[in-house]
């Protein structure tokens, strides 16, 4: 039971990190929009594009790096032996 709770906590921590990165991307898009001299009304579009690019990147990383590692860890996990 504790192991499954740890996995859930890891997933929540990962989601929080992803949200933090999305916030940073939005702030960077704001700075790039202002520095590039784009009209400020294009800012929502720039933020959405930055979040979309980041989401695609995270999806790629999760599918090709995180899931295989989780699969390998599960396959190589040693069963616990109760010593009495």
MMTF fields as JSON, N, C-alpha, C and O atoms, coordinates in Angstrom:
{
  "mmtfVersion": "1.0.0",
  "mmtfProducer": "UNKNOWN",
  "numBonds": 335,
  "numAtoms": 336,
  "numGroups": 84,
  "numChains": 1,
  "numModels": 1,
  "chainsPerModel": [1],
  "groupsPerChain": [84],
  "chainIdList": ["A"],
  "bondAtomList": [4, 2, 8, 6, 12, 10, 16, 14, 20, 18, 24, 22, 28, 26, 32, 30, 36, 34, 40, 38, 44, 42, 48, 46, 52, 50, 56, 54, 60, 58, 64, 62, 68, 66, 72, 70, 76, 74, 80, 78, 84, 82, 88, 86, 92, 90, 96, 94, 100, 98, 104, 102, 108, 106, 112, 110, 116, 114, 120, 118, 124, 122, 128, 126, 132, 130, 136, 134, 140, 138, 144, 142, 148, 146, 152, 150, 156, 154, 160, 158, 164, 162, 168, 166, 172, 170, 176, 174, 180, 178, 184, 182, 188, 186, 192, 190, 196, 194, 200, 198, 204, 202, 208, 206, 212, 210, 216, 214, 220, 218, 224, 222, 228, 226, 232, 230, 236, 234, 240, 238, 244, 242, 248, 246, 252, 250, 256, 254, 260, 258, 264, 262, 268, 266, 272, 270, 276, 274, 280, 278, 284, 282, 288, 286, 292, 290, 296, 294, 300, 298, 304, 302, 308, 306, 312, 310, 316, 314, 320, 318, 324, 322, 328, 326, 332, 330],
  "bondOrderList": [1, 1, 1, 1, 1, 1, 1, 1, 1, 1, 1, 1, 1, 1, 1, 1, 1, 1, 1, 1, 1, 1, 1, 1, 1, 1, 1, 1, 1, 1, 1, 1, 1, 1, 1, 1, 1, 1, 1, 1, 1, 1, 1, 1, 1, 1, 1, 1, 1, 1, 1, 1, 1, 1, 1, 1, 1, 1, 1, 1, 1, 1, 1, 1, 1, 1, 1, 1, 1, 1, 1, 1, 1, 1, 1, 1, 1, 1, 1, 1, 1, 1, 1],
  "groupList": [{"groupName": "UNK", "atomNameList": ["N", "CA", "C", "O"], "elementList": ["N", "C", "C", "O"], "formalChargeList": [0, 0, 0, 0], "bondAtomList": [1, 0, 2, 1, 3, 2], "bondOrderList": [1, 1, 2], "singleLetterCode": "X", "chemCompType": "L-PEPTIDE LINKING"}],
  "groupTypeList": [0, 0, 0, 0, 0, 0, 0, 0, 0, 0, 0, 0, 0, 0, 0, 0, 0, 0, 0, 0, 0, 0, 0, 0, 0, 0, 0, 0, 0, 0, 0, 0, 0, 0, 0, 0, 0, 0, 0, 0, 0, 0, 0, 0, 0, 0, 0, 0, 0, 0, 0, 0, 0, 0, 0, 0, 0, 0, 0, 0, 0, 0, 0, 0, 0, 0, 0, 0, 0, 0, 0, 0, 0, 0, 0, 0, 0, 0, 0, 0, 0, 0, 0, 0],
  "groupIdList": [1, 2, 3, 4, 5, 6, 7, 8, 9, 10, 11, 12, 13, 14, 15, 16, 17, 18, 19, 20, 21, 22, 23, 24, 25, 26, 27, 28, 29, 30, 31, 32, 33, 34, 35, 36, 37, 38, 39, 40, 41, 42, 43, 44, 45, 46, 47, 48, 49, 50, 51, 52, 53, 54, 55, 56, 57, 58, 59, 60, 61, 62, 63, 64, 65, 66, 67, 68, 69, 70, 71, 72, 73, 74, 75, 76, 77, 78, 79, 80, 81, 82, 83, 84],
  "secStructList": [7, 2, 2, 2, 2, 2, 2, 2, 2, 2, 2, 2, 2, 2, 2, 2, 2, 2, 2, 2, 2, 2, 2, 2, 2, 2, 2, 2, 2, 2, 2, 2, 2, 2, 2, 2, 6, 7, 7, 4, 4, 4, 2, 2, 2, 2, 2, 2, 2, 2, 2, 2, 2, 2, 2, 2, 2, 2, 2, 2, 2, 0, 0, 0, 0, 0, 2, 2, 2, 2, 2, 2, 2, 2, 2, 6, 7, 7, 7, 7, 7, 7, 7, 7],
  "xCoordList": [0.831, 0.0, 0.876, 0.592, 1.946, 2.802, 3.505, 3.738, 3.841, 4.533, 3.632, 4.092, 2.324, 1.417, 1.213, 1.08, 1.187, 1.071, 2.299, 2.183, 3.47, 4.694, 4.638, 5.072, 4.108, 3.994, 3.043, 3.311, 1.92, 0.964, 1.621, 1.446, 2.374, 3.052, 4.079, 4.237, 4.783, 5.741, 5.026, 5.518, 3.859, 3.112, 2.629, 2.653, 2.193, 1.751, 2.943, 2.81, 4.088, 5.286, 5.663, 6.057, 5.544, 5.85, 4.883, 5.291, 3.591, 2.602, 2.907, 2.773, 3.314, 3.645, 4.859, 4.901, 5.849, 7.023, 6.639, 7.129, 5.754, 5.316, 4.586, 4.796, 3.721, 3.015, 3.994, 3.828, 5.009, 6.014, 6.709, 6.936, 7.042, 7.713, 6.774, 7.208, 5.486, 4.529, 4.41, 4.315, 4.416, 4.372, 5.622, 5.537, 6.764, 8.006, 7.957, 8.383, 7.438, 7.309, 6.396, 6.686, 5.286, 4.368, 5.061, 4.886, 5.841, 6.555, 7.602, 7.758, 8.324, 9.324, 8.662, 9.203, 7.485, 6.768, 6.363, 6.417, 5.961, 5.621, 6.836, 6.734, 7.991, 9.206, 9.6, 9.984, 9.503, 9.891, 8.939, 9.352, 7.643, 6.67, 6.984, 6.961, 7.277, 7.57, 8.887, 8.971, 9.917, 11.223, 11.206, 11.949, 10.366, 10.315, 9.468, 9.44, 8.773, 7.96, 6.643, 6.008, 6.232, 4.935, 3.819, 3.989, 2.689, 1.552, 1.137, 1.16, 0.764, 0.478, -0.767, -0.929, -1.657, -2.847, -2.508, -3.362, -1.286, -0.863, -0.268, 0.096, -0.172, 0.425, -0.294, 0.382, -1.641, -2.291, -1.947, -1.752, -1.874, -1.514, -0.074, 0.21, 0.827, 2.225, 2.337, 3.105, 1.575, 1.612, 1.058, 1.633, -0.047, -0.635, 0.318, 0.437, 0.994, 1.959, 3.132, 3.601, 3.602, 4.697, 4.276, 5.042, 3.048, 2.554, 2.36, 2.662, 1.861, 1.668, 3.01, 3.127, 4.021, 5.342, 5.903, 6.473, 5.74, 6.244, 5.496, 6.102, 4.17, 3.369, 3.787, 3.89, 4.026, 4.465, 5.828, 6.072, 6.714, 8.038, 7.925, 8.573, 7.088, 6.928, 6.292, 6.662, 5.324, 4.693, 5.742, 5.777, 6.588, 7.652, 8.598, 8.931, 9.029, 9.954, 9.289, 9.918, 8.014, 7.323, 7.168, 7.41, 6.769, 6.52, 7.815, 7.866, 8.866, 10.076, 11.15, 12.099, 11.027, 12.047, 11.481, 12.029, 10.4, 9.883, 9.182, 9.45, 8.285, 7.554, 8.478, 8.302, 9.457, 10.362, 11.143, 11.369, 11.556, 12.287, 11.38, 11.804, 10.122, 9.18, 8.954, 8.885, 8.84, 8.617, 9.815, 9.646, 11.02, 12.228, 12.348, 12.703, 12.053, 12.124, 11.122, 11.422, 9.942, 8.934, 9.365, 9.151, 9.971, 10.404, 11.575, 11.667, 12.46, 13.644, 13.433, 14.352, 12.23, 11.948, 12.0, 11.394, 12.727, 12.85, 11.65, 11.277, 11.05, 9.945, 10.454, 11.54, 9.626, 10.024, 9.853, 8.837, 10.87, 10.834, 10.65, 11.424, 9.612, 9.37, 10.258, 10.168, 11.107, 11.961, 11.347, 11.211, 10.998, 10.362, 11.245, 10.877],
  "yCoordList": [-1.197, 0.0, 1.262, 2.224, 1.245, 2.428, 2.674, 3.819, 1.585, 1.742, 2.438, 3.295, 2.066, 2.703, 4.18, 5.011, 4.511, 5.911, 6.701, 7.862, 6.08, 6.754, 7.028, 8.087, 6.084, 6.286, 7.441, 8.278, 7.482, 8.58, 9.911, 10.893, 9.953, 11.194, 11.594, 12.784, 10.632, 10.945, 11.546, 12.496, 10.987, 11.519, 12.935, 13.779, 13.207, 14.559, 15.519, 16.645, 15.081, 15.926, 16.207, 17.324, 15.2, 15.388, 16.387, 17.252, 16.267, 17.206, 18.628, 19.577, 18.777, 20.109, 20.683, 21.877, 19.835, 20.305, 20.725, 21.731, 19.942, 20.28, 21.616, 22.447, 21.826, 23.108, 24.252, 25.323, 24.042, 25.083, 25.442, 26.618, 24.434, 24.696, 25.433, 26.324, 25.071, 25.769, 27.237, 28.115, 27.51, 28.897, 29.652, 30.801, 29.006, 29.653, 29.928, 30.99, 28.971, 29.178, 30.364, 31.174, 30.469, 31.59, 32.92, 33.883, 32.984, 34.221, 34.539, 35.692, 33.499, 33.73, 34.199, 35.055, 33.636, 34.072, 35.543, 36.295, 35.951, 37.361, 38.242, 39.258, 37.852, 38.644, 38.687, 39.736, 37.537, 37.502, 38.346, 39.001, 38.318, 39.116, 40.606, 41.355, 41.021, 42.439, 42.835, 43.89, 41.984, 42.323, 42.304, 43.052, 41.456, 41.387, 42.514, 42.712, 43.256, 44.361, 43.916, 44.658, 42.678, 42.207, 42.97, 43.412, 43.122, 43.752, 42.894, 41.665, 43.54, 42.828, 41.948, 40.987, 42.263, 41.431, 40.062, 39.176, 39.872, 38.555, 37.708, 36.552, 38.286, 37.57, 36.259, 35.249, 36.223, 34.931, 33.842, 32.685, 34.208, 33.231, 32.748, 31.558, 33.666, 33.29, 32.372, 31.41, 32.662, 31.814, 30.43, 29.421, 30.376, 29.073, 28.258, 27.046, 28.922, 28.202, 27.686, 26.569, 28.478, 28.033, 26.846, 25.897, 26.898, 25.787, 24.547, 23.435, 24.725, 23.578, 22.928, 21.703, 23.745, 23.202, 22.454, 21.372, 23.033, 22.398, 21.106, 20.108, 21.118, 19.912, 18.786, 17.634, 19.108, 18.082, 17.541, 16.337, 18.426, 17.992, 17.062, 16.016, 17.446, 16.603, 15.269, 14.235, 15.285, 14.04, 13.115, 11.919, 13.671, 12.9, 12.316, 11.132, 13.159, 12.697, 11.621, 10.617, 11.825, 10.859, 9.516, 8.469, 9.536, 8.288, 7.534, 6.314, 8.25, 7.564, 7.411, 6.651, 8.114, 8.004, 7.55, 6.635, 8.165, 7.854, 6.504, 5.684, 6.26, 4.986, 3.777, 2.799, 3.798, 2.64, 2.413, 1.268, 3.494, 3.335, 2.718, 1.827, 3.19, 2.609, 1.129, 0.304, 0.79, -0.596, -1.464, -2.562, -0.968, -1.734, -1.899, -2.972, -0.835, -0.922, -1.95, -2.694, -1.99, -2.946, -4.373, -5.293, -4.561, -5.901, -6.405, -7.599, -5.511, -5.934, -5.891, -6.18, -5.532, -5.434, -6.828, -7.779, -6.918, -8.199, -8.375, -7.436, -9.549, -9.768, -9.753, -10.246, -9.169, -9.092, -10.457, -11.128, -10.853, -12.146, -11.876, -11.14, -12.482, -12.335, -13.319, -14.532, -12.781, -13.669, -13.768, -12.779, -14.955, -15.176, -16.018, -16.307],
  "zCoordList": [0.0, 0.0, 0.0, -0.714, 0.811, 0.876, -0.456, -0.843, -1.153, -2.427, -3.443, -4.197, -3.465, -4.415, -4.065, -4.963, -2.784, -2.393, -2.829, -3.222, -2.762, -3.198, -4.698, -5.151, -5.467, -6.915, -7.202, -8.064, -6.467, -6.662, -6.316, -7.038, -5.222, -4.839, -5.883, -6.158, -6.475, -7.532, -8.742, -9.351, -9.091, -10.224, -9.949, -10.845, -8.725, -8.371, -8.429, -8.907, -7.95, -8.004, -9.457, -9.792, -10.316, -11.736, -12.357, -13.132, -12.016, -12.55, -12.084, -12.857, -10.83, -10.327, -11.042, -11.338, -11.323, -12.057, -13.472, -13.983, -14.104, -15.459, -15.451, -16.335, -14.447, -14.354, -14.141, -14.725, -13.314, -13.104, -14.411, -14.696, -15.198, -16.476, -17.419, -18.149, -17.413, -18.275, -17.859, -18.716, -16.553, -16.091, -16.547, -16.979, -16.449, -16.885, -18.384, -18.837, -19.154, -20.606, -20.893, -21.774, -20.148, -20.369, -20.078, -20.826, -19.006, -18.669, -19.736, -20.137, -20.198, -21.246, -22.543, -23.243, -22.864, -24.064, -23.925, -24.898, -22.724, -22.48, -22.741, -23.428, -22.193, -22.399, -23.871, -24.388, -24.543, -25.955, -26.8, -27.757, -26.423, -27.163, -27.016, -27.992, -25.786, -25.535, -26.214, -26.842, -26.086, -26.657, -28.182, -28.817, -28.775, -30.234, -30.821, -32.035, -29.941, -30.431, -31.037, -31.786, -30.701, -31.203, -30.496, -29.36, -31.16, -30.472, -29.274, -29.345, -28.193, -26.951, -27.097, -26.344, -28.064, -28.233, -28.821, -28.837, -29.3, -29.767, -28.644, -28.859, -27.447, -26.326, -25.99, -25.792, -25.916, -25.61, -26.618, -26.245, -27.89, -28.908, -28.697, -28.836, -28.363, -28.136, -26.926, -26.948, -25.863, -24.667, -24.99, -24.582, -25.715, -26.07, -26.938, -26.764, -27.87, -28.703, -27.869, -28.088, -26.93, -26.064, -25.209, -25.042, -24.661, -23.85, -24.718, -24.283, -25.938, -26.83, -27.169, -27.159, -27.468, -27.769, -26.561, -26.702, -25.383, -24.17, -23.887, -23.495, -24.086, -23.839, -24.772, -24.35, -26.027, -26.981, -26.571, -26.654, -26.13, -25.683, -24.486, -24.446, -23.489, -22.306, -22.66, -22.102, -23.596, -24.007, -24.635, -24.343, -25.491, -26.133, -25.083, -25.128, -24.136, -23.096, -22.245, -21.912, -21.89, -21.035, -21.747, -21.147, -23.012, -23.743, -24.011, -23.855, -24.416, -24.857, -23.785, -23.979, -22.655, -21.616, -20.279, -19.665, -19.811, -18.476, -18.456, -17.578, -19.414, -19.421, -19.574, -18.847, -20.491, -20.559, -19.268, -18.875, -18.606, -17.35, -16.291, -15.554, -16.209, -15.248, -15.566, -14.655, -16.847, -17.257, -16.869, -16.339, -17.136, -16.802, -15.292, -14.805, -14.555, -13.088, -12.565, -11.632, -13.162, -12.706, -13.052, -12.262, -14.228, -14.647, -13.807, -13.525, -13.412, -12.664, -11.156, -10.389, -10.731, -9.299, -8.662, -9.156, -7.574, -6.87, -5.937, -5.234, -5.921, -4.988, -3.549, -3.242, -2.675, -1.269, -0.62, -0.8, 0.14, 0.823, 2.306, 2.917, 2.878, 4.32, 5.068, 4.874, 5.916, 6.719, 8.117, 8.837, 8.455, 9.764, 10.655, 11.794]
}
